[in-house]
Amino acid sequence: MPIKPKAEPVSAGVTETKAPRKGVAKKKAPTPTQQTATAPPPDLGMGVNLLEPGAWFKVWAPNATKVSVIGSFNGWSDKSNVLTRGDGGYWYGYVPEAKAGDEYKYALARGRKKFQRNDPYARQLTGSGGNSLILANDFDWENDDFRMASWNNFVMYEMHVGTFNVKEAGKPGDLYGVIEKLPHLRDLGVNALNVMPLNECPGGFSWGYNPAHPFALENQYGGAKAFKAFVKAAHQHGIAIILDVVYNHFGPDRLDLWQFDGPLDGEPDRGGVYFYNDWRAETPWGDTRPDLNRGEVRQYLLDNAMMWLDEYRVDGLRIDSVSHIRNVHGRANDPEHDLPEGWSFLQWINDEIRRRSPWKISIAEDPNGSEWLVKTTGEGGAGFDVLWDNWFVHTVHDTVVTMEDQHRNMEGLADVIRHRWNDDPFKRIVYSESHDEVANGSKRISEEIDPDHAENFFSKKRSALGTALVLTSPGIPMLFQGQELLADKWFDPQIPMNWSRAETFRGLVDLHRDLIALRQNRHGHSKGLSGPHVDVFHVNQADKVIAFHRWQDDVPGDSVIVVMNFANRSYEGYRIGLPDPGLWKVRLNSDWAGYDPEFTNHPSFDTEAEADSYDHQTFRGSVGLGPYSFVVLSQDSPS
């Protein structure tokens, strides 16, 4: 059962000022003669609101007794631009000299104590320990009217910008380097990128899950302009962008949000207004969980989510470790440590996405895998569209890396292929590798199959079986960066992807491309692989062979049969059931030597269905199977 939702708190936050539509003149605010006496615009957004001339500033600091804007426009003086205190602890003011490119901070006083803080809403900093930057709102999106593929036709690819295409040794890669490689992903068939977090973080090498400045783009990745250029380029290649965001904790290092306007009374060592100041602050990454009982903090996180969707035009969000938003310890069935306000926050953010951009996708990562996460908020669910399937990844991993064939569990594999939440297979993302499974010393599948020999026959063969399970099972399939190159190094933010492997393993890249083409029905004879239906009708635990039927509309030519051999032996004619009469054609045989010269090239021919029941099917046929190989069959659609 879900955690009982909590009523949405009233927020003192405001809506971000939006850029005018193309061709519509932007109204200029009148230049005030005395900034402290001039009322702000009614729609004044948080942070910097750049005008011509000058800029309005707005910040939340309820415990401060004085707030000033200091920057390159006033010689960093805390006396030149003192802000006015408004209701709810919000401070605002107009600075006529401020312009794009200027650096700034807030100077706060609390009694006799003085300190400086970066803008919580800053879009870019000079560095994680530097100053906030005022950015111009002049990016040309041209005619970006991108419409992403339907989710059942998604093929996702998880990437880390800092390692994906490194151009200079000793430095992380940037977004412009990723843009150079977008044609590779497009040609592979990828149409959705899950990008690991891009927030400004301490140091140049980071996973991104330690956000120090939640609204700021990592400077070393190219900053805000580079990210817009990246999204625009991806859309031009037909690729949607799903961004990873972190709301379960911040930092914990170099946090300007920490004690932003000083510690709370009686809590000198706690985080202040942006964080819980009791046992609820605890996370595995530091005691820095945002206080989701405060309306202003909830608004801050909602504004962040909407910024990515609106200002940067991303096509969806993946919210990291939802388990640690709804429970202090990330557990299920632990009511004593549940955070009801966390559950209601998730509902609120998903309702807002549905209200503003119902075509955009909202993804949860929660290892507990509750169906309530992907139920609608009207049903009491969290309202996510999709959930990472933690059960799938671990089952597939264990199946392909197990050394001895006799220990492979075909019944367990059949169960995970059939699995779905709320009777909808596209409520889950299926994958065999992600940043969590191949990091911190955990090896890539190819390396784990045969340590120190990741390029041998067994690694290539069984890695391909894992990929085939991802791309042919019901769900939204996802690959992790380098999987198509038989990457053999665990994920480390200081280890770049080795693009020379794209040539070394060109055949395996082709195998991924051909599988994805079938998954997306590019040749018109595999529509069933994007359909909701599956029947795992053949499970041979003794010989380690499994076969399943995928279909969409149950019409002639709609069915696809996938046969997988998880043993180191071959078959001239392996008998399976078939659902329909007629000729079944082999669309892909993974043992083809064109994919790798070490493969055995075991033949698998088209088969005519015989009217003889088998495997609870009305017909039967025979297929050739090479060792550790799979075959995909379908019928031609009627003309």
Order of alpha helices (4+ residues) and beta strands (2+ residues): beta-beta-beta-beta-beta-beta-beta-beta-beta-alpha-alpha-beta-beta-beta-alpha-beta-alpha-beta-alpha-alpha-beta-beta-alpha-alpha-beta-alpha-alpha-beta-alpha-alpha-beta-beta-beta-beta-beta-beta-beta-beta
